[in-house]
């Protein structure tokens, strides 16, 4: 009984690995899960009391359960059966594709990451880059919203900073679920984004089966009252002008909406504008079909250089923020009230009859967004140089012509934000920002549009062009 047993080294290592896995599986991982779950529950209790934010049960449901609900949705099951028969392939093969789509779409909301890390990070980034300003917002309209309704923030899309800015500004009112493009499907970013409640979308996919799975998820989330954020334009503006509304997401939310029995859907228009959009040159470059496509290495190198320079300026106390970032919240639009006033029921309409009505309500929402897009100093001064591209203007001339534009757009009740300092100082500061970026030329105290930069000046002027 005291003899020795000799085993090969690979069997020994295998036994050690099995032992470590057993310890992790039975002791450490359950303990860690219990610890994290307790922290998450503590955060949920805190925000429920302090901020009065009601996190929906749907968001706290395990991701695996939501995926199962999605792939076993009756309409998805029916589509799987039809697809299998049409392509003469086993049903299991089609179901595996649907499983892949569902795993790609369904988020994994984590309250601790959202409020303890995401909110803090979004706040720090927003305030580091911009002077953040909340313009039009009526707290009463938020307070008076039926807590049982589904709130949808519908926004214009100027920058990828929109995700950060609106999530931070809305975090003391609610949690937001975004639709994020495939650009963010990189590890570990995709894991963090899913934990923040966002879901991935293949925006250009024409696959009917994928679109059905996406539709059923949005229907499921909307029906369960999850607050969502939608960019009605469907993508970033390239030239600064508002793009025509994309109808897909609004249609997904409304095609099964029964105004008499379902919870109400409240659309809140959100207008966003920046004194400087970080991607302005890249976005304008996309308009040029002859422009050479940038490599990933070039993008990484440019981004790294920008981040490094920013860190150096911060350490040397020479950091200057990129002007103002402003967000306005407009008057809410009730889907139930809209259906009642227009005597329509989207759930009873066929596609050919429903889409024109979806286009009408989308146009109504887009008009509300237009009316709350902030008029910021740089956009105002850029509009002066776009209107008079060949003139040499003194600072006094720029101020006089900017004031002339302001008088016209204020007569239309446009939301103008020129900070709390004097209007003259604000316009001069914006003028200096354009000069430092070399978008205008200065000669003996006179300023003129740089012809090669007219497209960038137009990009900023276009953000308020609809007020002219």
C-alpha angles and dihedrals in degrees: 000000000000096000123119126246117212118211131177119262094246092057089049092051090047091054091048091051092049090049093050091048091050091051091049094045097045104031119012103036095048089047091050092048091050091049094048093044090053091051091049092049090049091053091048092051091047097051091044090058102033102036100021090228113160109212107205119239087236090065092051094049115109113264092234090058092050091050090052091048090052099048092044094048106131093238092048091049090051091049091050091054093048093047092050091052094045095050094034093232131132116279090233091062092055091044090053089056091050090050089054091050092048093050089050094051107036113087128214106225116207115187093198093054092042098051104023100040110010096047093045093047094046091049093049094047094046094050092042093056102033148018095250118216130183109205124177111018128144111202090194092063089055092045092050095051112113105252088219092061128093113247119209120187107209114197146176113245118229104145144003083249086075089081092054097040100049094040089054095045094046096043094095090054105039147329118270130217112203132195105230126195126238091263089084096052095107127114126284094008094064092055091052092046092051090049088055090059098257124134131210124244132192094219097190098040114127094184105129093207093051091046090052092052090049091048093051092049092052090046090050094048093045093048090051092053099250111165109237138190119216131186100215093199090062093227146014118306110249101198101026094259121117111261123225112273119265110226102202103092095039089049091050090054096045106035092082096029113127106194095200098053111015125083111269121262112223116199115201114194114222124194119199131187138166136202085220129018111205093215098045097119093042092051093049090048089061089064091063109083090193095054114115113246114251116240121235089245091056091050092048092046093049093046092047091050091050092049092046093050090048092052091049092050091049092051091049091047090240097114115133120191120232096252123259132346111194134187127191126191116210135204114299121250117212115212090204092052091045091053091048094050093046095038095232137133113198093196092064096049128098117232096260091053097037100053096061089052092047087051090053095052090043089053089049091052092045091052089053090051091051091054094057102042104123121244103226130190098252093049089050095050091042088055089057093055092044091053093047105030096157099045127099105224132192120218087258091053091049091050093048093049092044089053090050090054090046093054090055098048095040087057085063091052093249113174102250120190118188098154126252095285125085118301091236093056092046093053092046090051091052089048090054091049090056091046093050090051088050093236089129131036122235120207121172093334094313124113130213136174114264101232091216090055098046091105092057092047088049089051091061095038090051091062089074099025093108089067093060 
